[in-house]
């Protein structure tokens, strides 16, 4: 058995269905729609005009291919705050990138414009909660979920609310108060409460990956707990996914090669990204060593690498005493109580006030 096969073998012969939901704007595509002019320009773009965030197509294809290798059912869906009028351009872009997907949900921004509801152009919490809950109720029973967003809007908040609803730890009356505080469209609130009642208790969100497009300090996300995984690039995302057996070592290599060949990354920059995950305890030391070895052989990481650093040598000595295995360093999420959403919203308000 080669290393890629060993790293990627599944933990179970009967894996539950996997549901992956991606924010489209800023997470897959570099979209701009903060102003009416940007929204209009985005609506006029063709598929070939749109630019993907580096490494995303390789991640998506890797997730799909790894699920196929394991005999696991997978669904890949996008949720976009862009208007449905650009749907053809988005689908053209996904086809150009060769990305497999199962559906896209758009936000009808132009309808808000026609109705003079300008404030709702940037209110995405209600829209995304409806899309997430509807999609969950339509998914196969027992599905596990991975959610992907960015630090431009409210993705960590939205996804965490959704995860706590599924876990049954966020009561509907508490959810109603939070929706009122963040200004969710009043027309959507009754539907969200009904959907939450139907989906509550099903569980299933494993990880929430947040692409730090704005370079937000990772410490900002501590209030969201260990379920939220902030990453500076999709090489880091791929490494964590591999450590949790959602993709394989070869898939990580394809992401790394894409960043080097198409986005100006150097082996040293990728090495720094790997070391950053270990420092932040998002990747176990033995996993970093195992996943890094084939990348070094391929010239995608420097030959010496983090193994030359004193802190890595000390930790490496400890892991050599036990059987090597891929494992995430991230603790499993404790789901007894919901997050402290008041503290989270206070921080978001303070950040907006200082911006």
N, C-alpha and C positions, 0 to 999 in steps of 0.2 A: 504494500500500500504506500503510495507516494505521500509527501508531506501535505499537499493540498487536500488530498482525500481524507487524511487523518485529521487535519484541522477542521474539516468541514462536515464530518460525519454527524448525524443527528443523534440527540440524546434519547430519542424515543422512536419506536417503530410506527407509532400512530400519533402524529402531531396534529394539534387542532388547526383549523383554518386560520390563516394570517390575513389581517386586514391592514393595509397601509394607506394612510390619508395624508396628502401633501397640500400645504398652502402653495398656490401657484406663483403668486407675485412675491418677489424678493427671496423666495425659497427655491424655486425652479428657474424663474425668469427674472431678469433685471427690469422690472416694470416700474413706471413712474405714473402716479395718478393722484398726487397730493393736491394738485390744482386743476381747475377746469381745462386749462391749456394742455397740461400733461395728459389728462384723461382723453381729450380729443385726439392728441397725437398717438396715444397708445391704441385707440380704437381704429386708427387709419393704418397701422403697421401691417405688413404682410408677414407670413410665416418666416421667410428668409431674413426679415429685418430684426427679428427678435433674438435676444442673446440670453443664453442659459448661464446660470451660476456654475462655475467650474466644478466638474466631477459629478454633477447630479445625474446626467443620463447613465453614467456607468454604475452609480449606486442603484438606480431603478432597475436596470437590466440585471445587475447582480442579485438583487432581491428575488426577482422573478426566476432567474436561472437556478439559484440555490434552492428555492421552493420546489421547482421541477425535479431537481436531483434527489430531493428528499421525499418526493411523492406527496408534497403538501399543497393543499389548495391555497391560492393567494389571490387577493383582490387589490388592485392599485387604483386609487381614486384621487382626483384633484379637486380642491375647493378654491375658487378664484373670486376675488373682489372686483375683478374686471367685468364689464358688461357682456351679455351673451352675443352681442353683435360682433364681437371679435372671435367668436368660437371657431370659425373656419381657419383663421390665422393661427390660433393656438393648436388646432389639430394638425395643421400643415407643419408646424414647428416640431410637434411630437413625432410626426412621421419622418421628418428630416433627421431627427436624432435617433430614430429607431427604437423609441421608448414604448414598451407595452403598457397599456392602461385599460381600465374597465369603465371609466366614466368621469365626467367633469360637471361640477355644479358652478354656475356663474351667478353673480349678483347683478340685478337689473338696475345699474346705476343711472342709465338714461331715463328710466321711469321715474326715479327720484327727481331728476332734473326737470322733467316735464311737469311734475306735480309741485315743484318749488320746494322740495324737501332737501335743501342743501346740506343741512346738518347730518342727514343720514348717509351722505356720500362717504363719510369717514367713520361711521358707526358699524363695526363689523361683528361685535360680540353676538348680537341676536341672530344675524344672518348665518354665522358659522355654527352656532349651537343648533339651530334648526337643521342645517345640512348634516351635521355630525350625528344627531339623534335619529333623523330619518334614515340615514345610511346604516346606522347600527341596527335598527329594527328590521331592515331589509336584509341584513347579513345572516350568514349561517349561524346557528346556535353554537355557543362555545367558542366563537372566534376570539383570537388574541389580536391586540392592536398595537401598531407603531404609528406615532403621529409626528409629522415634520412641519416645522414652522420657522419663523425668523424673529428678530428682535426689533422690527420696525413698527409693528402694530401691537396687538394684544394677544398674540398666539399663546404665550405661556399661561396667561390667565384663562383664555377660552378653553384650551386643551385641559387644563387642570380642573376647571369647573366640570367639564364633560366627564373626565375620569372619575371625579368624586361622585357625580350623579350615577354613573354606572356601578360604582362600588357600593352605592346605597348609603354613603356617609354624609351626603348633603341633602337635607330635607327640602321639600318643595317650597315651604314658607321661607326658609333661609335663602334659597335660590331667588325667590321673588324679590326679597329685600336687596340682594346684591344686584339684580338686573335693574332695579329702580335706581340704585346709586350710580351705576355706570352708564345709565341713559339708554338702555335697550329700547328699541322701537316699541311703544305700547301696543301696537297692533300685533306684534310677534309674541308678546309675553304669555298670553293664554295658551298658544300652541306649544311653546317651549315647556310650560308647566305640564301640559298633557303628555307630551312626548317623554319628559323626564319621569313622569309617573309610570309610563309603560316600559321604559328601558331600565329604570332603577333596579339595582341589585344584580344585573347580569355580569358586571365586572369585565375585565379583559384588557385594559390599557397597560401595556408593559413599560414602554418608554415614550418620552416626549423629547424629541431632538430639536434644539433651537439653533439655527444657523446665525452666528453672530456677525451679521452683515454690517451692522453699525459699530462693531467692535465694543459692544457693551461689556464691562468687566464681568467675568463669570460670577464673582461674589454677589452680584445683584440678584442672582436667581436662587440664592440659598433659601429664601422664604418658600420656594416652591417644592422643596424637598428633593429627595434623590431620584424621583421619577423623571424630573426634567434634566436633560443632559445638554449643556451648552457647548457647542463646538465652533472653532474658528474657521474650519474648512471641511470639505467632505471627505478628505483623507482621514481626519479624526473620526468623523461619523462612521466611515467604513470600518475602522479599527474596532470601535466599540461594538458595531453590529457583528463583526466576525467573532469577537470574544464571547458574544451571546448566541453564536451559531445561526444567525440570520443570513449571513453571507459566508463565503469561503475565502481562504488566503489568496487564491487566484483573482477573486473579485476585488480584493483590496489592492492587488498589484495593478489591475486595470485602472482603478481610480488614481493611483499614484502616477502611473505613466501618463494618463490624460493631463494631470496637473503639470507635469514636467514638460510634456511636448506641446501643450496648447495654451498654458497659462503662465509660463515663465517661472514656475517653481524650480528650485534646485534641490538636489539630494540633501543638502544641509538644512534647507528650510523644512523639508519633510521630516528630517530627523528631529528638529526642534518641536514640530507638532507632536511627534510620538512622545518625546520626553515630557512635553506639557501635559499630556494625558496621564502619564505616570505620576507626575508631581501633584496633579489635582485628584489623584486616586480614582480616575475614571477607567483606568486600565491596569490590570495586575501586572507585576513585573515579569512573571513567567510568560504571560500572554504577549507582552511587548517583545520579549526575546524570541518567542516562537514565530510571531507574525513578522518580525523584522528580518529574520534570517533569509527567507527567500527574496525579500526586497533588496537586501545587501548583495546577494548573489547576482541579482539582475541589474545592479548599478543604480537602483532607485534610492538607496540610502548609502551614506558613506561607509566604507569597509569597517572602520573602527567603531563609530557610532557611540551610543550612550553607554555601551559596555565599558568605555574608558573612564567614565566619570566615577568618582569615589562613592557617591550616594548610590549609584546603580550597582557597583561592585558589592557593597554591603548587603543590599537587598537580594542580589543574585545568589549570594552564598546561602541565604536562608531558604530560597526556593529550591535549590539543588538537593535539599534533604528530602523532598517529597516528589511524587510522580508528577511529571510535567503534564499539564492539561490547560486547555484554553478555559479561562474563566474571567468574567467581568469583575472588576474591583468595586463596582457600584453595589451597595447593599440593596436587597429587595425592599420594595416599598411597604412601609407599615400603613395599613389601610383602616385602622381602628377609628380614626377621626379625620374630618376634612382639614384642609389647610386653614391658616389664619388669614382669611381673605380681607379682613379689615386692615391688617397690617400691610398686606400686598397692595390694596387700593390706596392706602395712605402714601406708600412709597411711589406709586405711579403718579398720584396727584402732585407730590413734591417734585418729581422729575419733570412733569409738564410745566410746572410753575417756574422752574429754573432754566428751562430750555430757551 
